[in-house]
Amino acid sequence: MFAAILLFILTFAELNCENLFDTFDNPEKADEEFTPDGIYNWTFQRYWRKITNIGKEILSCGREVDGSPTLADFIALTEVENDSVMFDLTRRSILRNAGYEYIITDGPDVRGINVALLYSPASFKPINHHSIRIKPLPKMRATRDILYVSGLIPDDDTLHIFVVHAPSRLGGEYKTRPNRQHVVKRLAEAVDSLRAISPEANIIIAGDFNDPPDGPSLEQLIERQLTDISAEAQGSNGAEGSYKFKDEWSTIDHVFVSAPLLPGADCIINDIDPLLVDDNTYGGRKPNRTFTGMRWTNGFSDHLPLVAHIRIKE
């Protein structure tokens, strides 16, 4: 038997950007809070500091190759408002020389929140992409589309990516649980349709599911032999999850991979020091977020990035 030859490593990051809004009021969306006259006093200056911080956070998700830093190949982003925000992030920020391209949804979320995928053209050539619309349950408000993107990686194999932002727990976990299960059911159906055509498809699913690894909604993905490589992810600087609520860390952001990608996959939490602050209320540390309550703290996000490494072997 010959040992498999490592061809290359793909770095795939996932990040909830915590309300990455522009400063303009969209009359069709409930985004007034994030305008200069809104309750968050979302000024042009604060917006650009946020863009800079998210850019720095994305740069920190790369890895070292032969002692030199390299960029992540993909970044799945949630809580981004629109195309203009993504243009500023990729073309006018600290990322402007990184060469990232992006694909973003334009969904019916009440606040105007969408999901997006950044990718390096050197690592990925998109073939197809579309949004998967979620028909709301009774009494469920319109939620984010799921983003589907397929394309070629450097060995000319096809990679299928889904980016998800499931409904929050606002109103209580039990009461809102059906909403998350409904979204993941639609995602699972899309995976089933894909596998009907390509049973051994290379699939990555990433995003904010608002459920921990043992959450009820995620069972639908596990039943389909998709592995949550982020379930046991840890940071190296004290983070025990991607999100901290009061005194409890949990990983509600996830990266799932299909069986063909699993042998060479691992995942960590990016908790470098600038992304954390001391938690003076509950002890330890917590994510360095943009707002604490209504107070602007000029941080990064209330979530920490997940960084997965996918080793492609011959």
Steps between C-alpha positions, in 0.01 A plus 500: 500500500625845412444790739268773375682805368398837643413726209403818682321638806189716481442743787130563557392757759155585634406825674186668626584868451259639764281748315720607211260766372569800281386840628208552261133441574342245271129595506407139423688358801499558876861623509435845650689411820824488300492849352660823627166600655422154633533376857847359430624832358642306205713772344725485195803494730369209706408311184850528359660397828276192490601426141866531596459272800318231301775522237767449766303207642481333158873550445566329833324184377780408261777253575877493474669321210877463526505775759297748294135595564243406238135600465199279563365362172134540600311698762131435563348819642169553679336824619610706201247742358551536127723522196628848585635376834674209327644735238643726771641200685670342200592806291545795735621355831816339629399199283518696175827332391391151605321435172184356654183469294161457661148370452217627720130425535219756478239343723177601673636533855308777677816685605672452166760254627660265244775238471801505272801302385844650446734291289844522348490462119832314522329227705147492366327562168121525546282305259156562643335679789150578615302592808270251670191682620338386825120503504415609856294287733179655639593783739867476389638820354695496174856381551831493315546307176748214493785565257609214275820525296677233295835528328835347417791470741863468379482126424199570273266321738168667582432649843146576620456766769192599699499810725228513765369741762218329687240695701599625844376390842338835568176416677634181657683190377201266513260744338737579212636146454255412217632796299857371509390145427301629204803678350729200547235271350508714185880482503488121541263474205746696288778260603279204409433649157871556443590147603233355271718632217843465665497246788864565594479879481756709687280713726578772755217654703585798720326773692321608814240237590409652839517145636785319682646175362230293672221736392185337360522667160847363427386139528367526145853561368661231713242250373630574151857406591616859514757548775519806722877551509447807719315312777812460714684807373701693758698819503859532616440812705215403731195476272290190562252578223425749224249698710461589867165571663542622856742249657452218249702435187334308217565432136192607308701560182584181312695351213373169362675291234395196299681167526745551207644809674500367856832306513705817455283746690539677834365818654612752762360817655696811413535675835812708452540762770346803319176306448452458877454729798488433873157401625468714811151370580531122467875448501743378239479655156234564240479611135599858434170612352390820325232590753442402861134575542468847349860595572735506202823320588671513157558125500478229237200273555305321770597173326847357450603359161522130430795396285493162328784340308399256225788286375448382144688181426557302183 
